[in-house]
Amino acid sequence: MKKILKFTLLIIGAVLVIWTFWFLWQKSRPVVKKYAVENVEIGSINKKSVATGKVDPRNEILIKPQMSGIITAVYKQAGDIVKAGDIIAKIKVIPDMVSLNGAESRVSRAQISFDQSKKNYDRDGKLYTDKVISKEEYEKTQLQFYNDKEELRTSKDNLSLTRDGISTNSAAISNTLVRSTINGTILDVPVKVGNSVIQSNNFNDGTTIATVANMSDMLFVGKLDETEVGRINVGMPMDITIGALQDQKLKAKLEYISPKGKEENGAITFEMKAAVKVPKEIFVRAGYSANAEIIFSKAESVITIPESCIEFGGDTAFVYVLKTKEPQAFTKKQIKTGLSDGVKIEVKSGLSLKNKIRGAEILEKVDKKDEAKKEERHN
């Protein structure tokens, strides 16, 4: 029994020694690295920058009332298309009692004067017909009658304006009717029936009845970092991408760059504006968030490779050209580079479309199930 136990222990020890030597031999062997192979292709490279912002109408007009009062009717709502002169709302005037009392008193006095002038005019007319009085006296009476008649009409109009905001001669263009001043689309109507409104004057901007804008004339308003603003100029083309409009790119032209920057979160940014060309079949709402792509330089139909494949030694660029596939062997070759967009780079000389170059190293994939089992054993 003891002999069997000794023999078993000797076998186990021999196996452990052999396994140890095999393990150390495997560790001492050089690791064969494998690399991804990239193709040399023909492509286009655009060096560009992206500015974030939004799309707004060029001009948003605030419609203000011409007199104070209470809104009695609202005829339009946000989204309606209006023309200059269209009625948006109606205002009921709340008169000042002192002014109203003065206007009523003026009408009463004018009426008394008119009644007396009419009597004098009728009487002197008969006397002039009978040649009792001269023509000069009759014309004086006639002039006074006409003056008193005009004063009565004016006082009645003044009373109507004070009480209702409408006069007899200007009923069609009454100040109680709030009208649009431009052709466009109503963006917002912030008032409701029953709201009190104030007219625009030297001390108050007045209550906004509606906001109207021409939605066919749009601007992209964005901000650009100070490191890139020096490379753009007024008149440069831009591509506008609106998040709410899928797969739609709008053309734009840079119109304005702010001469003064603003500090935001530790960075200096400059405001920029670009005129957006909106096709008739596309409806762009005010305030859409958008991105503007500004192309600084472009290279089309040139030889390109991934920029990660290049090694730099001083001012010289190198790549490794595939020599044999199995085993992988590469030859170091100098190239001349051009425009880069951060992902791909232009190769001006040193490579052809037949070449294949070394890419990133291929790392051995570890089975996730094996990793889980190892963790369970460790725990």
C-alpha positions in Angstrom: 0.0 0.0 0.0 2.9 2.3 0.9 4.6 1.5 -2.4 1.5 2.5 -4.4 1.2 5.8 -2.5 4.8 6.6 -3.1 4.5 5.7 -6.8 1.4 7.9 -7.1 3.2 10.9 -5.5 6.2 10.5 -7.8 3.9 10.5 -10.9 2.1 13.7 -9.6 5.4 15.4 -8.9 6.8 14.5 -12.4 3.6 15.9 -14.0 3.9 19.1 -12.1 7.5 19.6 -13.1 6.8 18.9 -16.8 3.8 21.3 -16.7 5.9 24.0 -15.1 8.6 23.7 -17.7 6.0 23.8 -20.5 4.3 26.9 -19.0 7.6 28.7 -18.7 8.5 27.8 -22.3 5.2 29.1 -23.5 5.7 32.4 -21.6 9.2 32.8 -23.0 8.0 32.5 -26.7 7.8 35.9 -28.5 4.2 37.2 -29.0 3.1 37.4 -32.6 1.2 40.7 -33.1 -1.5 40.9 -35.7 -2.7 44.2 -37.3 -5.8 45.3 -39.1 -5.2 46.0 -42.8 -6.6 49.2 -44.2 -7.2 50.0 -47.9 -6.0 53.1 -49.7 -9.1 54.8 -51.2 -10.3 57.7 -53.3 -12.4 60.1 -51.3 -13.2 63.7 -50.4 -12.1 65.5 -47.3 -13.8 68.6 -45.9 -12.2 70.6 -43.1 -15.2 72.1 -41.3 -16.5 73.5 -38.1 -19.9 73.1 -36.5 -21.8 76.0 -34.8 -24.9 75.5 -32.7 -27.8 77.8 -32.6 -31.4 78.3 -33.7 -33.4 79.4 -36.7 -35.5 82.6 -36.2 -37.3 85.1 -38.5 -35.2 88.0 -39.5 -37.8 90.5 -38.2 -40.4 89.9 -35.5 -42.9 92.8 -35.3 -44.7 93.5 -32.0 -48.2 94.8 -32.6 -49.2 97.5 -30.0 -52.5 99.2 -29.4 -53.0 102.9 -30.2 -55.2 103.4 -27.2 -55.8 101.9 -23.7 -58.8 99.8 -22.9 -60.1 96.3 -22.6 -59.9 93.5 -25.2 -63.5 92.7 -26.4 -62.6 90.4 -29.3 -59.6 88.5 -30.7 -60.0 87.6 -34.3 -56.7 85.8 -35.0 -54.6 83.1 -33.3 -51.0 81.9 -33.5 -50.2 80.3 -36.8 -52.7 82.4 -38.9 -51.3 84.1 -42.0 -52.2 87.8 -42.1 -51.8 90.7 -44.5 -51.0 94.4 -43.6 -54.3 95.9 -42.4 -56.0 92.7 -41.3 -57.8 93.1 -37.9 -56.3 91.1 -35.1 -58.3 92.3 -32.1 -60.8 94.9 -30.9 -60.5 97.2 -27.9 -63.3 98.8 -25.8 -62.3 102.2 -24.5 -62.8 102.9 -20.8 -63.2 106.8 -20.8 -61.9 109.1 -18.1 -65.0 110.5 -16.3 -63.5 114.1 -16.2 -62.8 114.1 -19.9 -66.2 112.5 -20.7 -68.0 115.2 -18.6 -66.1 117.9 -20.4 -67.0 116.5 -23.8 -70.7 116.2 -22.9 -70.7 119.8 -21.7 -69.1 121.0 -24.9 -71.8 119.3 -27.0 -74.5 121.0 -24.9 -73.0 124.4 -25.4 -72.4 123.8 -29.1 -76.1 122.7 -29.5 -77.4 125.9 -27.8 -75.2 128.1 -30.0 -76.2 126.2 -33.1 -80.0 126.5 -32.3 -79.6 130.2 -31.8 -77.6 130.6 -34.9 -80.1 128.7 -36.9 -82.9 130.9 -35.7 -80.9 134.0 -36.7 -80.0 132.5 -40.0 -83.6 131.7 -40.9 -84.9 135.1 -39.8 -82.2 137.1 -41.6 -82.7 135.0 -44.7 -86.4 136.2 -44.9 -85.3 139.8 -44.2 -82.7 139.7 -46.9 -85.2 138.2 -49.4 -87.5 141.1 -48.6 -84.5 143.5 -48.9 -84.9 144.8 -45.4 -81.2 144.1 -44.5 -78.1 144.3 -46.6 -76.2 141.4 -48.0 -73.2 142.1 -45.7 -75.3 141.6 -42.6 -76.9 138.5 -44.0 -73.4 137.0 -44.8 -72.3 137.6 -41.2 -75.3 135.7 -39.9 -74.7 132.9 -42.5 -71.0 132.6 -41.4 -71.9 132.4 -37.7 -74.4 129.7 -38.5 -71.9 127.6 -40.5 -69.3 128.0 -37.7 -71.7 126.9 -35.0 -72.8 123.9 -37.2 -69.2 122.8 -37.6 -68.5 123.3 -33.9 -71.5 121.1 -33.0 -70.3 118.3 -35.4 -66.8 118.5 -34.0 -68.0 118.4 -30.4 -70.1 115.3 -31.1 -67.1 113.6 -32.7 -65.0 114.4 -29.7 -67.6 113.0 -27.4 -67.8 109.8 -29.5 -64.0 109.5 -29.4 -63.8 110.0 -25.7 -66.7 107.6 -24.9 -66.3 104.9 -27.6 -63.0 105.6 -29.4 -64.8 106.0 -32.7 -65.8 109.1 -34.6 -68.3 109.4 -37.4 -65.8 110.2 -40.1 -63.1 107.6 -39.0 -65.2 104.6 -38.1 -63.4 102.5 -40.8 -60.0 103.3 -39.4 -60.9 103.4 -35.7 -58.1 103.1 -33.1 -60.2 100.5 -31.3 -59.3 98.0 -34.1 -55.8 96.6 -33.8 -54.4 95.8 -37.2 -51.4 94.0 -38.5 -48.7 96.3 -39.9 -47.0 93.7 -42.2 -47.7 90.6 -44.2 -46.6 87.4 -42.4 -47.5 84.7 -39.9 -48.8 85.4 -36.3 -46.3 83.8 -33.9 -48.0 84.6 -30.7 -51.1 86.3 -29.3 -50.4 86.8 -25.6 -53.7 88.6 -24.8 -57.2 87.2 -24.2 -60.7 88.7 -24.2 -61.1 90.8 -21.0 -57.4 91.7 -20.7 -56.6 95.4 -20.0 -54.1 96.9 -22.5 -52.0 100.1 -22.5 -51.2 102.1 -25.5 -47.6 102.8 -26.5 -46.3 106.2 -25.3 -43.2 108.0 -24.2 -43.2 106.3 -20.8 -44.5 102.8 -21.6 -43.8 100.3 -24.4 -47.4 99.4 -24.4 -49.1 96.0 -24.3 -48.2 93.5 -27.0 -51.3 92.3 -28.8 -49.6 90.0 -31.2 -46.2 89.1 -32.7 -46.0 88.9 -36.5 -43.1 87.7 -38.7 -42.3 86.9 -42.3 -41.5 83.2 -42.1 -40.0 83.1 -45.6 -37.1 85.3 -44.5 -35.2 83.2 -41.9 -31.9 83.6 -40.1 -29.6 81.1 -38.4 -28.3 82.7 -35.2 -25.5 80.8 -33.6 -22.2 81.1 -31.7 -18.7 80.2 -32.8 -15.6 79.7 -30.6 -12.8 82.3 -30.8 -10.3 79.7 -32.2 -12.4 79.3 -35.3 -14.0 82.7 -35.8 -10.8 84.1 -37.5 -11.1 81.6 -40.3 -14.6 82.6 -41.5 -15.7 85.5 -43.6 -18.9 87.2 -44.5 -20.4 85.5 -47.6 -19.1 82.0 -46.8 -21.7 79.2 -47.6 -23.0 77.0 -44.8 -25.2 73.9 -44.5 -27.9 74.1 -41.9 -29.2 70.9 -40.2 -32.4 71.2 -38.2 -33.0 68.5 -35.7 -36.8 68.6 -36.2 -36.5 68.1 -39.9 -35.1 64.7 -40.6 -32.7 64.3 -43.6 -33.1 68.0 -44.6 -30.1 70.3 -45.2 -30.7 73.9 -45.9 -28.3 76.2 -47.6 -27.3 79.4 -45.9 -24.9 82.4 -46.5 -23.0 84.0 -43.6 -24.2 87.6 -43.2 -22.9 88.8 -39.9 -20.1 88.1 -37.4 -20.1 90.0 -34.1 -17.1 92.3 -33.6 -17.2 91.6 -29.8 -17.1 88.3 -28.1 -18.9 87.2 -24.9 -17.6 85.0 -22.2 -19.6 81.9 -21.5 -18.4 79.1 -19.2 -14.9 80.3 -19.4 -14.8 80.4 -23.3 -15.1 83.4 -25.6 -17.8 83.0 -28.3 -18.9 85.3 -31.1 -22.4 85.6 -32.4 -23.0 84.9 -36.1 -26.0 85.2 -38.4 -26.6 83.6 -41.7 -29.5 84.0 -44.2 -31.2 80.6 -44.7 -32.8 79.6 -48.0 -36.1 77.9 -47.1 -37.7 75.9 -50.0 -41.4 76.5 -50.4 -42.3 72.9 -49.6 -40.6 73.0 -46.2 -42.2 74.8 -43.2 -39.6 76.0 -40.7 -41.0 77.1 -37.3 -39.4 79.9 -35.4 -37.0 78.8 -32.7 -36.0 75.4 -34.2 -32.6 74.4 -32.8 -30.1 73.8 -35.6 -26.4 73.2 -36.4 -24.4 75.0 -39.1 -21.5 73.3 -40.9 -18.9 75.8 -42.1 -16.5 74.3 -44.6 -13.1 76.0 -44.4 -11.3 73.9 -47.1 -12.2 71.0 -49.3 -10.3 68.3 -51.3 -12.3 66.1 -53.7 -11.3 62.9 -55.4 -8.0 62.5 -53.6 -6.1 59.5 -52.1 -7.1 59.1 -48.5 -6.2 56.8 -45.6 -7.2 56.7 -41.9 -5.1 59.2 -40.0 -4.6 56.7 -37.2 -2.3 54.6 -39.6 0.3 57.3 -39.8 3.4 57.6 -37.6 5.2 60.9 -37.4 8.9 61.4 -36.9 9.6 65.1 -36.6 8.2 66.7 -39.7 8.1 63.4 -41.6 5.1 61.0 -41.9 5.4 57.2 -42.4 3.1 54.3 -43.0 3.7 50.6 -43.0 2.8 49.0 -46.3 1.7 45.3 -46.3 4.3 43.0 -47.8 3.0 39.5 -47.1 -0.3 38.4 -45.5 0.8 35.2 -43.7 2.8 35.8 -41.7 2.1 39.5 -41.7 5.1 41.6 -42.8 5.2 45.3 -43.4 7.6 47.8 -45.1 8.0 51.3 -43.6 7.4 54.0 -46.3 7.6 57.7 -46.2 4.6 59.7 -47.5 3.6 63.3 -48.0 0.3 64.3 -46.5 -2.3 67.0 -47.2 -5.7 68.0 -45.8 -7.1 66.2 -42.8 -10.5 66.2 -41.2 -9.4 64.4 -38.0 -10.5 61.0 -39.3 -9.1 60.7 -42.8 -6.1 62.4 -44.3 -5.1 63.2 -47.8 -1.9 61.5 -49.2 -0.2 63.6 -51.9 2.6 61.2 -52.7 4.1 57.9 -51.5 1.0 55.5 -51.9 -1.1 54.1 -54.7 -4.6 52.5 -54.7 -2.9 49.1 -54.9 -1.2 49.4 -51.6 -2.6 48.1 -48.3 -1.3 49.6 -45.0 -1.0 48.6 -41.4 -3.8 49.7 -39.1 -4.5 49.2 -35.4 -3.2 46.1 -33.5 -5.8 43.3 -33.2 -6.2 42.3 -29.6 -7.2 38.8 -28.6 -10.8 38.6 -27.6 -11.5 37.1 -24.3 -14.7 35.1 -23.9 -17.1 36.8 -21.5 -18.3 33.4 -20.2 -14.8 32.4 -19.3 -14.3 35.7 -17.5 -17.5 35.2 -15.5 -16.4 31.7 -14.5 -13.0 33.0 -13.3 -14.7 35.6 -11.2 -17.0 33.0 -9.6 -14.0 30.9 -8.7 -12.2 33.8 -7.3 -15.2 34.7 -5.1 
